[in-house]
Amino acid sequence: MVGRPDRCGNLYPTKQRPEQKIDAAVALMVAVGRAMAEDAGEGDLVDFLHNPVIA
């Protein structure tokens, strides 16, 4: 996987060769981003599992 800039200068992941897979690397980036995100105080997983309906 390599990072390529778009027109606005944002980097996005892409493959060096078409046969390469980048799914795991993209999933890792998403997980790190979620881990770094600020907690909005909306509860945790246990709260969600007790009441999974979101209104």
PDB file with SEQRES, HELIX, SHEET and CRYST1 records, atoms N, CA, C and O in Angstrom:
SEQRES   1 A   55  MET VAL GLY ARG PRO ASP ARG CYS GLY ASN LEU TYR PRO          
SEQRES   2 A   55  THR LYS GLN ARG PRO GLU GLN LYS ILE ASP ALA ALA VAL          
SEQRES   3 A   55  ALA LEU MET VAL ALA VAL GLY ARG ALA MET ALA GLU ASP          
SEQRES   4 A   55  ALA GLY GLU GLY ASP LEU VAL ASP PHE LEU HIS ASN PRO          
SEQRES   5 A   55  VAL ILE ALA                                                  
HELIX    1 AA1 ASP A   23  MET A   36  1                                  14    
HELIX    2 AA2 LEU A   45  HIS A   50  1                                   6    
SHEET    1 AA1 2 VAL A   2  PRO A   5  0                                        
SHEET    2 AA1 2 LEU A  11  THR A  14 -1                                        
CRYST1    1.000    1.000    1.000  90.00  90.00  90.00 P 1           1          
ATOM      1  N   MET A   1       0.832  -1.160   0.000  1.00  0.00           N  
ATOM      2  CA  MET A   1       0.000   0.000   0.000  1.00  0.00           C  
ATOM      3  C   MET A   1       0.890   1.240   0.000  1.00  0.00           C  
ATOM      4  O   MET A   1       1.934   1.276   0.650  1.00  0.00           O  
ATOM      5  N   VAL A   2       0.460   2.233  -0.729  1.00  0.00           N  
ATOM      6  CA  VAL A   2       1.148   3.521  -0.742  1.00  0.00           C  
ATOM      7  C   VAL A   2       0.109   4.615  -0.582  1.00  0.00           C  
ATOM      8  O   VAL A   2      -1.071   4.418  -0.873  1.00  0.00           O  
ATOM      9  N   GLY A   3       0.559   5.767  -0.118  1.00  0.00           N  
ATOM     10  CA  GLY A   3      -0.325   6.916   0.001  1.00  0.00           C  
ATOM     11  C   GLY A   3      -0.164   7.820  -1.205  1.00  0.00           C  
ATOM     12  O   GLY A   3       0.955   8.188  -1.562  1.00  0.00           O  
ATOM     13  N   ARG A   4      -1.264   8.178  -1.831  1.00  0.00           N  
ATOM     14  CA  ARG A   4      -1.235   9.081  -2.984  1.00  0.00           C  
ATOM     15  C   ARG A   4      -2.065  10.319  -2.652  1.00  0.00           C  
ATOM     16  O   ARG A   4      -3.139  10.199  -2.062  1.00  0.00           O  
ATOM     17  N   PRO A   5      -1.588  11.493  -3.018  1.00  0.00           N  
ATOM     18  CA  PRO A   5      -2.373  12.707  -2.748  1.00  0.00           C  
ATOM     19  C   PRO A   5      -3.467  12.910  -3.797  1.00  0.00           C  
ATOM     20  O   PRO A   5      -3.287  12.588  -4.971  1.00  0.00           O  
ATOM     21  N   ASP A   6      -4.605  13.452  -3.351  1.00  0.00           N  
ATOM     22  CA  ASP A   6      -5.642  13.841  -4.296  1.00  0.00           C  
ATOM     23  C   ASP A   6      -5.455  15.314  -4.657  1.00  0.00           C  
ATOM     24  O   ASP A   6      -4.429  15.900  -4.311  1.00  0.00           O  
ATOM     25  N   ARG A   7      -6.400  15.909  -5.329  1.00  0.00           N  
ATOM     26  CA  ARG A   7      -6.271  17.309  -5.765  1.00  0.00           C  
ATOM     27  C   ARG A   7      -6.187  18.288  -4.606  1.00  0.00           C  
ATOM     28  O   ARG A   7      -5.602  19.363  -4.734  1.00  0.00           O  
ATOM     29  N   CYS A   8      -6.775  17.914  -3.474  1.00  0.00           N  
ATOM     30  CA  CYS A   8      -6.772  18.796  -2.295  1.00  0.00           C  
ATOM     31  C   CYS A   8      -5.570  18.554  -1.392  1.00  0.00           C  
ATOM     32  O   CYS A   8      -5.406  19.248  -0.389  1.00  0.00           O  
ATOM     33  N   GLY A   9      -4.734  17.588  -1.728  1.00  0.00           N  
ATOM     34  CA  GLY A   9      -3.560  17.295  -0.920  1.00  0.00           C  
ATOM     35  C   GLY A   9      -3.792  16.239   0.148  1.00  0.00           C  
ATOM     36  O   GLY A   9      -2.878  15.930   0.913  1.00  0.00           O  
ATOM     37  N   ASN A  10      -5.001  15.674   0.216  1.00  0.00           N  
ATOM     38  CA  ASN A  10      -5.283  14.596   1.168  1.00  0.00           C  
ATOM     39  C   ASN A  10      -4.653  13.310   0.658  1.00  0.00           C  
ATOM     40  O   ASN A  10      -4.672  13.033  -0.541  1.00  0.00           O  
ATOM     41  N   LEU A  11      -4.095  12.527   1.573  1.00  0.00           N  
ATOM     42  CA  LEU A  11      -3.532  11.237   1.180  1.00  0.00           C  
ATOM     43  C   LEU A  11      -4.598  10.160   1.263  1.00  0.00           C  
ATOM     44  O   LEU A  11      -5.411  10.151   2.187  1.00  0.00           O  
ATOM     45  N   TYR A  12      -4.593   9.267   0.310  1.00  0.00           N  
ATOM     46  CA  TYR A  12      -5.493   8.121   0.341  1.00  0.00           C  
ATOM     47  C   TYR A  12      -4.701   6.870  -0.002  1.00  0.00           C  
ATOM     48  O   TYR A  12      -3.719   6.935  -0.741  1.00  0.00           O  
ATOM     49  N   PRO A  13      -5.128   5.725   0.538  1.00  0.00           N  
ATOM     50  CA  PRO A  13      -4.383   4.487   0.278  1.00  0.00           C  
ATOM     51  C   PRO A  13      -4.680   3.941  -1.111  1.00  0.00           C  
ATOM     52  O   PRO A  13      -5.816   3.993  -1.584  1.00  0.00           O  
ATOM     53  N   THR A  14      -3.664   3.430  -1.744  1.00  0.00           N  
ATOM     54  CA  THR A  14      -3.824   2.792  -3.045  1.00  0.00           C  
ATOM     55  C   THR A  14      -2.811   1.665  -3.186  1.00  0.00           C  
ATOM     56  O   THR A  14      -1.857   1.573  -2.413  1.00  0.00           O  
ATOM     57  N   LYS A  15      -3.024   0.821  -4.166  1.00  0.00           N  
ATOM     58  CA  LYS A  15      -2.130  -0.309  -4.414  1.00  0.00           C  
ATOM     59  C   LYS A  15      -1.001   0.122  -5.344  1.00  0.00           C  
ATOM     60  O   LYS A  15      -1.204   0.947  -6.234  1.00  0.00           O  
ATOM     61  N   GLN A  16       0.190  -0.441  -5.133  1.00  0.00           N  
ATOM     62  CA  GLN A  16       1.284  -0.200  -6.079  1.00  0.00           C  
ATOM     63  C   GLN A  16       1.045  -0.990  -7.355  1.00  0.00           C  
ATOM     64  O   GLN A  16       1.325  -0.510  -8.453  1.00  0.00           O  
ATOM     65  N   ARG A  17       0.522  -2.214  -7.205  1.00  0.00           N  
ATOM     66  CA  ARG A  17       0.212  -3.076  -8.344  1.00  0.00           C  
ATOM     67  C   ARG A  17      -1.214  -3.605  -8.168  1.00  0.00           C  
ATOM     68  O   ARG A  17      -1.642  -3.822  -7.034  1.00  0.00           O  
ATOM     69  N   PRO A  18      -1.952  -3.816  -9.244  1.00  0.00           N  
ATOM     70  CA  PRO A  18      -3.362  -4.228  -9.147  1.00  0.00           C  
ATOM     71  C   PRO A  18      -3.591  -5.534  -8.389  1.00  0.00           C  
ATOM     72  O   PRO A  18      -4.653  -5.714  -7.793  1.00  0.00           O  
ATOM     73  N   GLU A  19      -2.628  -6.440  -8.397  1.00  0.00           N  
ATOM     74  CA  GLU A  19      -2.842  -7.734  -7.735  1.00  0.00           C  
ATOM     75  C   GLU A  19      -2.642  -7.672  -6.222  1.00  0.00           C  
ATOM     76  O   GLU A  19      -2.935  -8.645  -5.527  1.00  0.00           O  
ATOM     77  N   GLN A  20      -2.157  -6.563  -5.705  1.00  0.00           N  
ATOM     78  CA  GLN A  20      -1.927  -6.457  -4.267  1.00  0.00           C  
ATOM     79  C   GLN A  20      -3.236  -6.200  -3.521  1.00  0.00           C  
ATOM     80  O   GLN A  20      -4.185  -5.642  -4.074  1.00  0.00           O  
ATOM     81  N   LYS A  21      -3.266  -6.614  -2.270  1.00  0.00           N  
ATOM     82  CA  LYS A  21      -4.429  -6.416  -1.403  1.00  0.00           C  
ATOM     83  C   LYS A  21      -4.101  -5.358  -0.362  1.00  0.00           C  
ATOM     84  O   LYS A  21      -3.009  -5.361   0.206  1.00  0.00           O  
ATOM     85  N   ILE A  22      -5.046  -4.447  -0.106  1.00  0.00           N  
ATOM     86  CA  ILE A  22      -4.821  -3.411   0.900  1.00  0.00           C  
ATOM     87  C   ILE A  22      -5.909  -3.403   1.968  1.00  0.00           C  
ATOM     88  O   ILE A  22      -5.937  -2.507   2.811  1.00  0.00           O  
ATOM     89  N   ASP A  23      -6.805  -4.389   1.944  1.00  0.00           N  
ATOM     90  CA  ASP A  23      -7.937  -4.418   2.872  1.00  0.00           C  
ATOM     91  C   ASP A  23      -7.502  -4.378   4.333  1.00  0.00           C  
ATOM     92  O   ASP A  23      -8.063  -3.623   5.126  1.00  0.00           O  
ATOM     93  N   ALA A  24      -6.514  -5.180   4.690  1.00  0.00           N  
ATOM     94  CA  ALA A  24      -6.076  -5.235   6.091  1.00  0.00           C  
ATOM     95  C   ALA A  24      -5.459  -3.906   6.523  1.00  0.00           C  
ATOM     96  O   ALA A  24      -5.687  -3.455   7.646  1.00  0.00           O  
ATOM     97  N   ALA A  25      -4.688  -3.282   5.651  1.00  0.00           N  
ATOM     98  CA  ALA A  25      -4.073  -1.997   5.986  1.00  0.00           C  
ATOM     99  C   ALA A  25      -5.131  -0.913   6.157  1.00  0.00           C  
ATOM    100  O   ALA A  25      -5.032  -0.090   7.067  1.00  0.00           O  
ATOM    101  N   VAL A  26      -6.141  -0.904   5.293  1.00  0.00           N  
ATOM    102  CA  VAL A  26      -7.225   0.077   5.407  1.00  0.00           C  
ATOM    103  C   VAL A  26      -8.014  -0.177   6.691  1.00  0.00           C  
ATOM    104  O   VAL A  26      -8.373   0.775   7.386  1.00  0.00           O  
ATOM    105  N   ALA A  27      -8.290  -1.430   7.017  1.00  0.00           N  
ATOM    106  CA  ALA A  27      -9.000  -1.750   8.258  1.00  0.00           C  
ATOM    107  C   ALA A  27      -8.207  -1.286   9.476  1.00  0.00           C  
ATOM    108  O   ALA A  27      -8.784  -0.788  10.443  1.00  0.00           O  
ATOM    109  N   LEU A  28      -6.894  -1.448   9.433  1.00  0.00           N  
ATOM    110  CA  LEU A  28      -6.049  -0.981  10.528  1.00  0.00           C  
ATOM    111  C   LEU A  28      -6.120   0.540  10.660  1.00  0.00           C  
ATOM    112  O   LEU A  28      -6.196   1.058  11.775  1.00  0.00           O  
ATOM    113  N   MET A  29      -6.097   1.254   9.548  1.00  0.00           N  
ATOM    114  CA  MET A  29      -6.193   2.719   9.602  1.00  0.00           C  
ATOM    115  C   MET A  29      -7.531   3.167  10.171  1.00  0.00           C  
ATOM    116  O   MET A  29      -7.582   4.123  10.946  1.00  0.00           O  
ATOM    117  N   VAL A  30      -8.612   2.494   9.801  1.00  0.00           N  
ATOM    118  CA  VAL A  30      -9.933   2.822  10.336  1.00  0.00           C  
ATOM    119  C   VAL A  30      -9.965   2.562  11.839  1.00  0.00           C  
ATOM    120  O   VAL A  30     -10.489   3.380  12.596  1.00  0.00           O  
ATOM    121  N   ALA A  31      -9.414   1.444  12.276  1.00  0.00           N  
ATOM    122  CA  ALA A  31      -9.400   1.109  13.704  1.00  0.00           C  
ATOM    123  C   ALA A  31      -8.583   2.116  14.507  1.00  0.00           C  
ATOM    124  O   ALA A  31      -8.993   2.518  15.596  1.00  0.00           O  
ATOM    125  N   VAL A  32      -7.438   2.523  13.983  1.00  0.00           N  
ATOM    126  CA  VAL A  32      -6.621   3.515  14.679  1.00  0.00           C  
ATOM    127  C   VAL A  32      -7.359   4.849  14.739  1.00  0.00           C  
ATOM    128  O   VAL A  32      -7.336   5.525  15.768  1.00  0.00           O  
ATOM    129  N   GLY A  33      -8.007   5.228  13.658  1.00  0.00           N  
ATOM    130  CA  GLY A  33      -8.774   6.471  13.650  1.00  0.00           C  
ATOM    131  C   GLY A  33      -9.894   6.457  14.668  1.00  0.00           C  
ATOM    132  O   GLY A  33     -10.126   7.455  15.349  1.00  0.00           O  
ATOM    133  N   ARG A  34     -10.594   5.335  14.781  1.00  0.00           N  
ATOM    134  CA  ARG A  34     -11.677   5.212  15.765  1.00  0.00           C  
ATOM    135  C   ARG A  34     -11.121   5.243  17.177  1.00  0.00           C  
ATOM    136  O   ARG A  34     -11.731   5.830  18.070  1.00  0.00           O  
ATOM    137  N   ALA A  35      -9.973   4.621  17.388  1.00  0.00           N  
ATOM    138  CA  ALA A  35      -9.364   4.610  18.722  1.00  0.00           C  
ATOM    139  C   ALA A  35      -8.908   6.009  19.117  1.00  0.00           C  
ATOM    140  O   ALA A  35      -8.911   6.347  20.301  1.00  0.00           O  
ATOM    141  N   MET A  36      -8.521   6.819  18.153  1.00  0.00           N  
ATOM    142  CA  MET A  36      -8.054   8.166  18.443  1.00  0.00           C  
ATOM    143  C   MET A  36      -9.198   9.172  18.567  1.00  0.00           C  
ATOM    144  O   MET A  36      -9.001  10.271  19.085  1.00  0.00           O  
ATOM    145  N   ALA A  37     -10.383   8.806  18.099  1.00  0.00           N  
ATOM    146  CA  ALA A  37     -11.526   9.731  18.119  1.00  0.00           C  
ATOM    147  C   ALA A  37     -11.935  10.052  19.549  1.00  0.00           C  
ATOM    148  O   ALA A  37     -11.838   9.218  20.450  1.00  0.00           O  
ATOM    149  N   GLU A  38     -12.388  11.267  19.729  1.00  0.00           N  
ATOM    150  CA  GLU A  38     -12.813  11.704  21.059  1.00  0.00           C  
ATOM    151  C   GLU A  38     -14.107  11.000  21.448  1.00  0.00           C  
ATOM    152  O   GLU A  38     -15.013  10.861  20.626  1.00  0.00           O  
ATOM    153  N   ASP A  39     -14.193  10.563  22.681  1.00  0.00           N  
ATOM    154  CA  ASP A  39     -15.393   9.912  23.192  1.00  0.00           C  
ATOM    155  C   ASP A  39     -16.456  10.970  23.428  1.00  0.00           C  
ATOM    156  O   ASP A  39     -16.216  11.945  24.140  1.00  0.00           O  
ATOM    157  N   ALA A  40     -17.629  10.785  22.836  1.00  0.00           N  
ATOM    158  CA  ALA A  40     -18.718  11.756  22.969  1.00  0.00           C  
ATOM    159  C   ALA A  40     -19.582  11.467  24.192  1.00  0.00           C  
ATOM    160  O   ALA A  40     -20.619  12.106  24.375  1.00  0.00           O  
ATOM    161  N   GLY A  41     -19.178  10.525  25.024  1.00  0.00           N  
ATOM    162  CA  GLY A  41     -19.952  10.218  26.218  1.00  0.00           C  
ATOM    163  C   GLY A  41     -21.262   9.513  25.920  1.00  0.00           C  
ATOM    164  O   GLY A  41     -22.229   9.650  26.669  1.00  0.00           O  
ATOM    165  N   GLU A  42     -21.298   8.765  24.838  1.00  0.00           N  
ATOM    166  CA  GLU A  42     -22.524   8.093  24.428  1.00  0.00           C  
ATOM    167  C   GLU A  42     -22.641   6.679  24.986  1.00  0.00           C  
ATOM    168  O   GLU A  42     -23.453   5.897  24.491  1.00  0.00           O  
ATOM    169  N   GLY A  43     -21.868   6.333  25.986  1.00  0.00           N  
ATOM    170  CA  GLY A  43     -21.928   4.990  26.544  1.00  0.00           C  
ATOM    171  C   GLY A  43     -20.831   4.118  25.981  1.00  0.00           C  
ATOM    172  O   GLY A  43     -19.955   4.582  25.252  1.00  0.00           O  
ATOM    173  N   ASP A  44     -20.894   2.857  26.328  1.00  0.00           N  
ATOM    174  CA  ASP A  44     -19.883   1.928  25.853  1.00  0.00           C  
ATOM    175  C   ASP A  44     -20.558   0.716  25.238  1.00  0.00           C  
ATOM    176  O   ASP A  44     -21.777   0.703  25.070  1.00  0.00           O  
ATOM    177  N   LEU A  45     -19.795  -0.284  24.905  1.00  0.00           N  
ATOM    178  CA  LEU A  45     -20.321  -1.471  24.248  1.00  0.00           C  
ATOM    179  C   LEU A  45     -21.341  -2.193  25.116  1.00  0.00           C  
ATOM    180  O   LEU A  45     -22.354  -2.673  24.607  1.00  0.00           O  
ATOM    181  N   VAL A  46     -21.094  -2.277  26.404  1.00  0.00           N  
ATOM    182  CA  VAL A  46     -22.029  -2.959  27.308  1.00  0.00           C  
ATOM    183  C   VAL A  46     -23.380  -2.234  27.299  1.00  0.00           C  
ATOM    184  O   VAL A  46     -24.428  -2.878  27.249  1.00  0.00           O  
ATOM    185  N   ASP A  47     -23.357  -0.894  27.347  1.00  0.00           N  
ATOM    186  CA  ASP A  47     -24.606  -0.132  27.269  1.00  0.00           C  
ATOM    187  C   ASP A  47     -25.347  -0.424  25.969  1.00  0.00           C  
ATOM    188  O   ASP A  47     -26.563  -0.614  25.971  1.00  0.00           O  
ATOM    189  N   PHE A  48     -24.617  -0.459  24.867  1.00  0.00           N  
ATOM    190  CA  PHE A  48     -25.237  -0.726  23.573  1.00  0.00           C  
ATOM    191  C   PHE A  48     -25.849  -2.122  23.523  1.00  0.00           C  
ATOM    192  O   PHE A  48     -26.954  -2.298  23.009  1.00  0.00           O  
ATOM    193  N   LEU A  49     -25.143  -3.106  24.052  1.00  0.00           N  
ATOM    194  CA  LEU A  49     -25.664  -4.469  24.030  1.00  0.00           C  
ATOM    195  C   LEU A  49     -26.904  -4.641  24.884  1.00  0.00           C  
ATOM    196  O   LEU A  49     -27.744  -5.494  24.598  1.00  0.00           O  
ATOM    197  N   HIS A  50     -27.027  -3.831  25.939  1.00  0.00           N  
ATOM    198  CA  HIS A  50     -28.226  -3.886  26.770  1.00  0.00           C  
ATOM    199  C   HIS A  50     -29.403  -3.195  26.098  1.00  0.00           C  
ATOM    200  O   HIS A  50     -30.551  -3.577  26.325  1.00  0.00           O  
ATOM    201  N   ASN A  51     -29.136  -2.182  25.271  1.00  0.00           N  
ATOM    202  CA  ASN A  51     -30.196  -1.447  24.595  1.00  0.00           C  
ATOM    203  C   ASN A  51     -29.716  -1.047  23.194  1.00  0.00           C  
ATOM    204  O   ASN A  51     -29.285   0.089  22.997  1.00  0.00           O  
ATOM    205  N   PRO A  52     -29.782  -1.970  22.210  1.00  0.00           N  
ATOM    206  CA  PRO A  52     -29.212  -1.699  20.889  1.00  0.00           C  
ATOM    207  C   PRO A  52     -30.036  -0.767  20.006  1.00  0.00           C  
ATOM    208  O   PRO A  52     -29.592  -0.422  18.911  1.00  0.00           O  
ATOM    209  N   VAL A  53     -31.214  -0.353  20.444  1.00  0.00           N  
ATOM    210  CA  VAL A  53     -32.044   0.533  19.622  1.00  0.00           C  
ATOM    211  C   VAL A  53     -31.533   1.959  19.756  1.00  0.00           C  
ATOM    212  O   VAL A  53     -31.439   2.499  20.859  1.00  0.00           O  
ATOM    213  N   ILE A  54     -31.204   2.562  18.618  1.00  0.00           N  
ATOM    214  CA  ILE A  54     -30.710   3.943  18.624  1.00  0.00           C  
ATOM    215  C   ILE A  54     -31.791   4.809  17.990  1.00  0.00           C  
ATOM    216  O   ILE A  54     -32.222   4.555  16.865  1.00  0.00           O  
ATOM    217  N   ALA A  55     -32.222   5.825  18.715  1.00  0.00           N  
ATOM    218  CA  ALA A  55     -33.290   6.696  18.185  1.00  0.00           C  
ATOM    219  C   ALA A  55     -32.749   8.025  17.779  1.00  0.00           C  
ATOM    220  O   ALA A  55     -33.501   8.881  17.313  1.00  0.00           O  
TER     221      ALA A  55                                                      
END                                                                             
